[in-house]
Amino acid sequence: MTCSCKRWDIDDILCNHAMQAILFRLWDPYDFVEDWFRTSTYHATYNDYVPPTRGKEQWPAIPSNIVPPRPPNIRIQPGRKKVVRRESIANGLIKKRCGNCQRWGHNKRSCKNPPLARANQQTSKNLHSIL
């Protein structure tokens, strides 16, 4: 019940090589299947009936003298802490703003709008026209 590809050893599922060898010898492949993969085991596992509950209203009441369990103490793990990353732009949680036209939804590289004139650019143009 082994094969050189090791799939049968690891998964307990017949690989193609093992299946061909079993069929070549005219043996029944079902004799080589593990018990937990058989339908009889599946039916025996789920044979018992578990009644569903409709909600917290049908749960048994807890006596008032019982203290509910506390959550476990959190132990800080050794090592460097993981970086908390921002949500991605693809999810739509962070909006992009263009540095060229100051509109939302795209960036300067993909901007097709003409650039807005800034205050410092206008004053420098005015100075050049005066000189």
C-alpha positions as CSV (number, residue, x, y, z in Angstrom):
1,M,0.0,0.0,0.0
2,T,2.8,2.4,-1.0
3,C,3.7,4.1,-4.2
4,S,6.9,5.8,-5.4
5,C,5.1,9.2,-5.8
6,K,4.2,9.1,-2.0
7,R,0.6,10.4,-2.6
8,W,-0.9,7.2,-1.4
9,D,1.3,7.3,1.6
10,I,0.4,10.8,2.5
11,D,-3.3,11.2,1.6
12,D,-4.4,7.5,1.8
13,I,-6.0,8.1,-1.6
14,L,-5.1,5.9,-4.5
15,C,-2.9,7.5,-7.1
16,N,-3.0,6.7,-10.8
17,H,0.1,4.5,-10.5
18,A,-1.4,2.4,-7.7
19,M,-4.8,2.2,-9.4
20,Q,-3.2,0.9,-12.6
21,A,-1.2,-1.7,-10.7
22,I,-4.3,-2.9,-8.8
23,L,-6.3,-3.1,-12.0
24,F,-3.5,-4.9,-13.8
25,R,-3.6,-7.6,-11.1
26,L,-7.4,-7.8,-11.5
27,W,-7.9,-6.9,-7.8
28,D,-10.8,-4.9,-6.5
29,P,-9.8,-1.3,-5.9
30,Y,-12.3,-0.9,-3.1
31,D,-10.3,-3.3,-1.0
32,F,-7.5,-0.8,-0.9
33,V,-9.6,2.2,0.1
34,E,-9.3,3.3,3.7
35,D,-12.4,2.8,5.9
36,W,-13.0,6.5,6.5
37,F,-13.5,7.1,2.7
38,R,-16.3,4.6,2.4
39,T,-19.9,5.6,2.2
40,S,-20.9,3.2,5.0
41,T,-18.6,5.1,7.4
42,Y,-20.1,8.4,6.3
43,H,-23.6,7.2,6.9
44,A,-22.7,5.8,10.3
45,T,-21.1,9.1,11.3
46,Y,-24.1,11.2,10.4
47,N,-26.7,8.6,11.4
48,D,-27.6,10.2,14.8
49,Y,-30.0,13.1,14.8
50,V,-29.0,16.4,16.3
51,P,-32.0,18.6,16.9
52,P,-31.5,22.3,15.9
53,T,-31.8,25.2,18.3
54,R,-33.8,28.2,17.3
55,G,-31.8,30.7,19.2
56,K,-30.7,31.9,22.6
57,E,-34.2,31.8,23.9
58,Q,-34.1,28.0,23.9
59,W,-30.8,27.7,25.7
60,P,-30.9,26.5,29.3
61,A,-30.8,29.3,31.8
62,I,-27.5,29.9,33.7
63,P,-27.9,30.2,37.5
64,S,-27.1,33.6,38.9
65,N,-24.5,32.3,41.4
66,I,-22.2,31.0,38.6
67,V,-19.6,33.5,37.5
68,P,-19.1,33.5,33.7
69,P,-15.6,32.6,32.6
70,R,-13.1,35.3,32.0
71,P,-11.2,35.7,28.7
72,P,-7.6,34.4,28.7
73,N,-4.8,36.7,29.5
74,I,-3.1,38.1,26.4
75,R,0.6,37.4,26.4
76,I,2.7,39.7,24.3
77,Q,4.7,37.6,21.9
78,P,8.4,38.2,21.6
79,G,9.8,39.7,18.5
80,R,9.1,42.6,16.2
81,K,5.5,43.6,15.9
82,K,3.7,43.3,12.6
83,V,2.9,46.4,10.6
84,V,-0.7,47.5,10.6
85,R,-1.3,48.3,6.9
86,R,-3.8,50.7,5.5
87,E,-6.7,49.4,3.5
88,S,-5.9,49.2,-0.2
89,I,-7.1,51.7,-2.8
90,A,-8.7,48.8,-4.8
91,N,-11.3,48.2,-2.0
92,G,-12.4,51.8,-2.4
93,L,-11.7,52.7,1.2
94,I,-8.9,55.2,0.4
95,K,-9.6,57.8,-2.3
96,K,-6.9,58.9,-4.7
97,R,-6.5,62.6,-5.4
98,C,-4.8,64.0,-8.4
99,G,-1.8,66.3,-7.8
100,N,-2.4,67.9,-11.2
101,C,-6.1,68.9,-11.3
102,Q,-6.9,68.2,-7.6
103,R,-9.9,66.0,-8.5
104,W,-10.7,62.7,-6.8
105,G,-10.5,59.2,-8.3
106,H,-7.2,59.2,-10.3
107,N,-3.6,60.3,-9.8
108,K,-1.3,62.7,-11.6
109,R,0.2,60.0,-13.9
110,S,-3.2,59.0,-15.4
111,C,-4.7,62.6,-15.4
112,K,-6.1,63.7,-18.7
113,N,-7.3,67.1,-17.4
114,P,-5.3,70.3,-17.9
115,P,-3.3,71.4,-14.9
116,L,-4.7,73.9,-12.5
117,A,-2.9,77.2,-12.2
118,R,-1.4,77.6,-8.7
119,A,-1.1,80.8,-6.8
120,N,2.7,80.8,-6.9
121,Q,2.8,80.1,-10.7
122,Q,0.5,83.0,-11.4
123,T,2.6,85.5,-9.5
124,S,5.8,84.4,-11.2
125,K,4.1,84.8,-14.7
126,N,2.9,88.2,-13.6
127,L,6.4,89.2,-12.7
128,H,7.8,88.0,-16.0
129,S,5.2,90.0,-17.9
130,I,6.1,93.2,-15.9
131,L,9.8,92.8,-16.6
